[in-house]
């Protein structure tokens, strides 16, 4: 009985470990320069790349006031330039399908057309040309931080990219990204193991009552 109890408790522990591993990656951009994210400005003509958030613009969604990534109309150096400013994640270990969650916003001033495109590349390549899988396009809100959740393709590893994309810089203002989180979807065997763990705990409680 003691051995069976230890086995069931061990199984329950494995169940909790699987649940704890649901979030495979998080990034709050406390320090963009040390985050491991790649900055690539393909704007024409190119200006400033993504930079550390500025508290005077607005506060971050979470953490210190400037802990977010930002890009502005200065991504290109001319008013009629075309903005294509990329923020690319490190290579992430996914182990299958999953989901991406992040917060985004623009400034409070109305009348601009700030959008961010979200891409995925199943591999290690950080070149912008490798990001051919467009997951979605987000029109940024002037009313504050908004959370977005997007399903990720089934892949062992990959990179996520945010492209601040505005065809005419005269209609651009600002883009900001914060609180990025990637969650893996447990494999079917993991779901079965979790179920066994719950049943085991229920059995032990019944025997003790």
Beta strands, then each sheet from edge to edge (+ up, - down):
strand 1: 23-27
strand 2: 38-41
strand 3: 51-52
strand 4: 69-72
strand 5: 83-88
strand 6: 92-105
strand 7: 115-121
strand 8: 133-139
strand 9: 146-166
strand 10: 174-184
sheet 1: 1+ 10- 4+ 3-
sheet 2: 1+ 10- 6+ 9- 5+ 2-
sheet 3: 1+ 10- 6+ 9- 7+ 8-
end
